[in-house]
Amino acid sequence: MNVYCNGTARIKHHATVKIYEIENDELDWDAVGGDERQMRPEIHYEAVFDHPELGRLTWGIWEYPIGIENYHETDAAPHGMIGDFDYGLEHGEPEPDEWIDYTVPDRPFSVFMDSYHHAGELLTHHGNDSGGHLLNRMVFSHHVTALEAYLGDTLMKEVVADRSPCNA
């Protein structure tokens, strides 16, 4: 998540009633903390600006749950806020889907068998005969995953190679 901040804040001094303007590029936003809550942590973002006449001014945004702007607050006390920035949270560019660039291996069965043999070598050198050792369980899980990858790659290879028209 990124904080966006647009526009100009206009604040009226409580004693002199003089209006001061603060530009959005004068603020630096930082994640300053948060609390652990039911649905993961709440993150607090804050920008603090020490103005020579107005004193300490703060803008805060709370993200909870992750990815959702929960609340935001401007503190210009004891001064009057005439116009505030347009600020909040925005989503960054989504991560590219790596599976789109996936290339099916030419020989999925050979890849599976290589994986099977390497895992067997790990068991021979580091495993336990009783089968209860952590490495034994990890190799078993690896075999299941390797089999799933083999079946998926084989299916993808067959579908891509099938040039017959669909009769739907």
Contacts in CASP RR format, 6 or more apart in sequence:
PFRMAT RR
TARGET T0000
AUTHOR 0000-0000-0000
METHOD contacts of the structure
MODEL  1
MNVYCNGTARIKHHATVKIYEIENDELDWDAVGGDERQMRPEIHYEAVFD
HPELGRLTWGIWEYPIGIENYHETDAAPHGMIGDFDYGLEHGEPEPDEWI
DYTVPDRPFSVFMDSYHHAGELLTHHGNDSGGHLLNRMVFSHHVTALEAY
LGDTLMKEVVADRSPCNA
1 43 0 8 1.000
1 63 0 8 1.000
1 66 0 8 1.000
1 67 0 8 1.000
1 89 0 8 1.000
1 90 0 8 1.000
1 91 0 8 1.000
1 92 0 8 1.000
2 89 0 8 1.000
2 90 0 8 1.000
2 91 0 8 1.000
2 92 0 8 1.000
3 29 0 8 1.000
3 45 0 8 1.000
3 47 0 8 1.000
3 61 0 8 1.000
3 87 0 8 1.000
3 88 0 8 1.000
3 89 0 8 1.000
3 90 0 8 1.000
4 86 0 8 1.000
4 87 0 8 1.000
4 88 0 8 1.000
4 89 0 8 1.000
4 90 0 8 1.000
5 24 0 8 1.000
5 27 0 8 1.000
5 29 0 8 1.000
5 47 0 8 1.000
5 59 0 8 1.000
5 85 0 8 1.000
5 86 0 8 1.000
5 87 0 8 1.000
5 88 0 8 1.000
6 24 0 8 1.000
6 85 0 8 1.000
6 86 0 8 1.000
6 87 0 8 1.000
7 23 0 8 1.000
7 24 0 8 1.000
7 85 0 8 1.000
7 86 0 8 1.000
8 21 0 8 1.000
8 22 0 8 1.000
8 23 0 8 1.000
8 24 0 8 1.000
8 85 0 8 1.000
9 21 0 8 1.000
9 22 0 8 1.000
9 24 0 8 1.000
9 57 0 8 1.000
9 74 0 8 1.000
9 81 0 8 1.000
9 83 0 8 1.000
9 84 0 8 1.000
9 85 0 8 1.000
10 19 0 8 1.000
10 20 0 8 1.000
10 21 0 8 1.000
10 81 0 8 1.000
10 82 0 8 1.000
10 83 0 8 1.000
11 19 0 8 1.000
11 20 0 8 1.000
11 22 0 8 1.000
11 51 0 8 1.000
11 54 0 8 1.000
11 57 0 8 1.000
11 76 0 8 1.000
11 79 0 8 1.000
11 80 0 8 1.000
11 81 0 8 1.000
11 82 0 8 1.000
11 83 0 8 1.000
12 18 0 8 1.000
12 19 0 8 1.000
12 20 0 8 1.000
12 79 0 8 1.000
12 80 0 8 1.000
12 81 0 8 1.000
12 82 0 8 1.000
13 19 0 8 1.000
13 20 0 8 1.000
13 53 0 8 1.000
13 54 0 8 1.000
13 79 0 8 1.000
14 78 0 8 1.000
14 79 0 8 1.000
14 80 0 8 1.000
16 53 0 8 1.000
18 53 0 8 1.000
19 82 0 8 1.000
20 51 0 8 1.000
20 53 0 8 1.000
20 54 0 8 1.000
22 49 0 8 1.000
22 51 0 8 1.000
22 57 0 8 1.000
24 85 0 8 1.000
24 87 0 8 1.000
26 49 0 8 1.000
27 47 0 8 1.000
27 49 0 8 1.000
27 59 0 8 1.000
27 85 0 8 1.000
28 47 0 8 1.000
29 45 0 8 1.000
29 46 0 8 1.000
29 47 0 8 1.000
30 45 0 8 1.000
30 46 0 8 1.000
30 47 0 8 1.000
31 43 0 8 1.000
31 44 0 8 1.000
31 45 0 8 1.000
32 44 0 8 1.000
32 45 0 8 1.000
32 46 0 8 1.000
33 43 0 8 1.000
33 44 0 8 1.000
34 41 0 8 1.000
34 42 0 8 1.000
34 43 0 8 1.000
34 44 0 8 1.000
34 62 0 8 1.000
35 41 0 8 1.000
35 42 0 8 1.000
36 42 0 8 1.000
37 64 0 8 1.000
37 65 0 8 1.000
39 64 0 8 1.000
39 65 0 8 1.000
40 65 0 8 1.000
40 66 0 8 1.000
41 64 0 8 1.000
41 66 0 8 1.000
42 62 0 8 1.000
42 63 0 8 1.000
42 64 0 8 1.000
42 65 0 8 1.000
42 70 0 8 1.000
43 62 0 8 1.000
43 63 0 8 1.000
43 64 0 8 1.000
43 66 0 8 1.000
44 60 0 8 1.000
44 61 0 8 1.000
44 62 0 8 1.000
44 63 0 8 1.000
45 60 0 8 1.000
45 61 0 8 1.000
45 62 0 8 1.000
45 63 0 8 1.000
45 89 0 8 1.000
46 58 0 8 1.000
46 59 0 8 1.000
46 60 0 8 1.000
46 61 0 8 1.000
47 58 0 8 1.000
47 59 0 8 1.000
47 60 0 8 1.000
48 56 0 8 1.000
48 57 0 8 1.000
48 58 0 8 1.000
49 56 0 8 1.000
49 57 0 8 1.000
49 58 0 8 1.000
50 56 0 8 1.000
50 57 0 8 1.000
51 57 0 8 1.000
54 76 0 8 1.000
54 79 0 8 1.000
57 74 0 8 1.000
57 75 0 8 1.000
57 76 0 8 1.000
58 74 0 8 1.000
58 75 0 8 1.000
59 72 0 8 1.000
59 73 0 8 1.000
59 74 0 8 1.000
59 75 0 8 1.000
59 85 0 8 1.000
59 87 0 8 1.000
60 72 0 8 1.000
60 73 0 8 1.000
60 74 0 8 1.000
61 69 0 8 1.000
61 71 0 8 1.000
61 72 0 8 1.000
61 87 0 8 1.000
61 88 0 8 1.000
61 89 0 8 1.000
62 69 0 8 1.000
62 70 0 8 1.000
62 71 0 8 1.000
62 72 0 8 1.000
63 69 0 8 1.000
63 70 0 8 1.000
63 89 0 8 1.000
64 70 0 8 1.000
67 89 0 8 1.000
67 91 0 8 1.000
68 89 0 8 1.000
69 88 0 8 1.000
69 89 0 8 1.000
72 87 0 8 1.000
72 88 0 8 1.000
74 81 0 8 1.000
74 84 0 8 1.000
74 85 0 8 1.000
104 153 0 8 1.000
104 156 0 8 1.000
104 157 0 8 1.000
104 160 0 8 1.000
105 111 0 8 1.000
105 153 0 8 1.000
108 149 0 8 1.000
108 150 0 8 1.000
108 152 0 8 1.000
108 153 0 8 1.000
108 154 0 8 1.000
108 157 0 8 1.000
109 150 0 8 1.000
109 154 0 8 1.000
111 149 0 8 1.000
111 150 0 8 1.000
111 153 0 8 1.000
112 146 0 8 1.000
112 147 0 8 1.000
112 149 0 8 1.000
112 150 0 8 1.000
115 142 0 8 1.000
115 146 0 8 1.000
116 143 0 8 1.000
116 146 0 8 1.000
119 139 0 8 1.000
119 142 0 8 1.000
119 143 0 8 1.000
119 146 0 8 1.000
120 139 0 8 1.000
122 135 0 8 1.000
122 139 0 8 1.000
123 135 0 8 1.000
123 136 0 8 1.000
123 139 0 8 1.000
126 135 0 8 1.000
127 133 0 8 1.000
127 135 0 8 1.000
127 136 0 8 1.000
127 139 0 8 1.000
128 135 0 8 1.000
128 136 0 8 1.000
131 137 0 8 1.000
END
